[in-house]
Amino acid sequence: MSFPHRQELLDYQMNDSNFQAMISMARALKRKLRVAMAGVDDALAKLELIRSEACLIGNVFDFKACFWVNKEYSTITSGRKCLGGSDTV
């Protein structure tokens, strides 16, 4: 086996390997999206709990916490809508 033939075989193997990785990438990304969406549901549930507790008490610190939590809540829900999640929370 000459050097050019060996190089050609290695190129073929690498191209095939890259092609197979690209094909299986969709499956991996779909799985990661499903895990991320489940994480968003958990985060929204915890933020809702913090939101209800922080916004009920009326001092200055809790006002800032309430503002922050409401901002986070709106960011997560808007990102969820962009990813195709449900509109209801």
SULZIMO-V844361 format. One line per field, one symbol per residue. ss: DSSP state (H for helix, E for strand, - for the rest). phi: phi as a letter, one per 40 degrees, with the letter a starting at -180 (. if undefined). psi: psi as a letter, one per 20 degrees, with the letter a starting at -180 (. if undefined). A space follows every 50 residues. Layout:
ss=???
phi=???
psi=???
This chain:
ss=--HHHHHHHHHHHHHHHHHHHHHHHHHHHHHHHHHHHHHHHHHHHHHHHH HHHH-----HHHHHHHHHHHHHHHHHHHHHHH-------
phi=.ccccccccccccccccccccccccccccccccccccccccccccccccc cccccccbccdccccccccccccccccccccccgccccb
psi=orghgghgggggggggghghhhgihggghgghgggghhhgggghghhhgg ghghihqjrgghggggggghggghgghhhhhhijrqhq.
